[in-house]
Amino acid sequence: MADPTPEPRRPELRASDADREHTADLLRRAAGEGRLTVEELDERLDIAYETRTRRELEQLVADVVVDPRLDSTPGTRGFTVRPSVSDPGSSWIVAVMSGVDRKGRWRLGRLCTAVNVMGGSDIDLNEVELADEVVELRVIAIMGGSDIRVPEGLNVEKTTDFALMGANGVDIGDMRPNPDGPVLRLRLFSIMGGIDVKRGPKLSRRERREQRRLHRH
């Protein structure tokens, strides 16, 4: 006679901080592609940082990615490499007594120079398209500054780092996370200014607050 006692239900797999960050990255990417509005993004990010299980995280992105299981590794890169003769990509980013933002989907040329004179630029490479396997970004800050965001998985070579009455900071962890992958060469020059380079997407104030709360608990 079969045992009538039902088999106890297995508990759902708990989500880790890395799982939450990865889901947040997928949501930001979906918003950048126009799949979510700003209001929907904020609402889902709030839920993502409070979610306890991986199943709930998968439900948050089920309608904005083809299959969340195909992109389930935290830190999956958002940048691409596509050489093209007809489209050389951006070669200049200029901020003179003003500010410039480059983010979302845009194309970085093989050699790009960012000039900041009494102004500033925010250069986000997390969703960028690289014009070649090796690209070079020269950043000049004169009485100005620049914030640069480097995506996960992109190798970085800092070939020049010059600062006079200013400071440059590069905080990206592993410089070569993918030895066989594409390379970004950085040349940094600052005079009475500063250049900061960090890895990963820039978090909103709300996301930083949620991140601190998670780490405390």
N, C-alpha and C positions, 0 to 999 in steps of 0.2 A: 504494500500500500504506500502510495507516495506521501511524502511529508507535506501536510497542508500549510506549514509555516512559510510565508513568502520570504524570498531572499531579500535581505536588507539592501536598501537603495544606497549605491555608492555616492559619497559626497562629491559635489562639483569641484573641479580644479580651481584653486584660488589663483587670482591674478597677481603678478609681481609688479614692482615699480617699473621694470623694463617693459612689461606688457602694456601698462597704462601709457607710458611715454610713446611706445610704438603706435598705439591706437590714436593718440593725440596727433602724431605725425601724419598718419593716414587721413585724419579728418582735416588737417590744415591743407594737405595736398588736394583733397577733394574740393575744399573751398576755393583754392587757387585755380582749379579747373572749372569753377562755376557750378559744381554739383550741390553745393550748400551755400545758403546765404550767410551773412555775417552773424545774424541772430541765431540761426540754426547751429553754426559752428560754436558760438559761445555756450549755447545750451548743452550741446553734446560734449564739449570739453569739461563742463562742470560735472556731468554724469560720469565721464570717463575717469576722472580723478577720484571719484567716490565709489566706483564700482569694485565689487569684491571678487567676482568670478570671471574667468576667461570667456565663458559662454555669453555673459552680458556684454563684454567688450566686442565680441564678434557681431552681436546684434546691432551695435552702434554703427558699424561700418558696412553692414550687409547690403545696404541699398546704394552705396557710393563706390564700392570696388567690385570687380568681377567676382572674385572669390577671396575672402580674407585669408584662407588657408594657404593660398599661393604666395602670400606676402606676409608670412607669419614670423619672420626673423627680425627682431629689433635691430634698428640701424640700417635697414635696407636703403640703398642709395636712391636718391631722386634725380641725380644728374645723369646726363647722357653724353656720349661722344659721337659726333657726326661730322666728319670732314666734308667740306663742300667748297667747290671752286666758285660757285655763283653767289654764295652767301658767306663772306669772310667773318661776319660777326662784329661785335662792338670793339672798336680800337681806342676810343676815347670816352672818358667819363669826367666831366669838368664841373666843378662847383667853385665859383668865384663870388664871394660875398653872398652866398646862397647855399641851398641844400639840394642834394640829389639822392634819390632812392632807386636802386636797381634790385628788384626781387621778383619772385615768381618765375615764369618761363621766359628766359631770354638767352641770347647766344653770345658767348665770350670768345673773342677772336684769339688767334695764336699769340698776338702781342697786344695787350691793352694797357693804356696809361690812364690812371685816375689822378687828376690834379685838384687839390683843395687849397684855395688861397682865401683866407679869412672866411672860410665856409666849411661845409662838411658833407660827407657822403656815407650812405649805408649801402653796402654791397653784399647782397645775399646770394650765395652760390648753391644753395641747397637744391634748387630746381633748374639749375643752369644747363645749357647745352654747350659743350666744349667743341671748339672748331678743330681740335686735333688731340692726339694722345698726350702731347706735351704743350702746355700753354703757359704764357708768362704774364703776370700782372704786376705792373709798376705803380706804386702808390706814393704820391708826393703830397705832403701836408705842410703848408707854410702858414703859420698862425691860424691853423685850422685842424681838422681831424677827420678820421675815417674809421668806420667800424666794418669789419669784414667777417662774414660767416661762411665757414668751410664745411661742406657736407661730410657725413660719415663715409668712409671708404675711399676718399680721395687722398692720394699721396701729395705731400707738400714739401717743397724744397725752398728754404729761405736762403737765397744767394746773397742778398745785401740787406743790412740792417744799420742805418745811419740815423742818429738823432742828435741835434744840437739845440740845447735849451728846450728840450722836449723829451718825449719818451715813446717807445714802441713796445707793445706787449703781444706776445704770441703764446696763447694757452690753448693748444689743440690736442694735447695728449700724444698719442702715437703719430709720429710724422709720416710714417709709411705703413698704414694699416693693410695695404694691398700691394705687395712688391711688384706684381705683374700688371697692375692697373695704371690708369692715366696719372699724369703728374702736373701739379700746379706749382710753377716757380714764382716766388715772391721776391720783389725788390722794394724795400721800405726806406723812404727818405722823409725825415720830419725836421723842420726848423721852427722852434717855438710852437710846436704842435704835437700831435700824437696819433698813433695808429694802433688799433686793437684788432687782433685776429683771434677768433674763437671757433670751435667746431660745433656743428649742430644748429638747428633752427633757433631763432630768437624767441624766447618765451614772453608772453604777455605778463602784465603785473599779476593778473589773476592766476595764471599758470605757475608763476614763481611762488605765489602764496600757497597754492595747493601742494606744490612740490616740497616746500618747507614743512608743511603740516604732515605730509606723508613720512618724511624723514624723521620727524619728532616722534611719530608713533611706531 
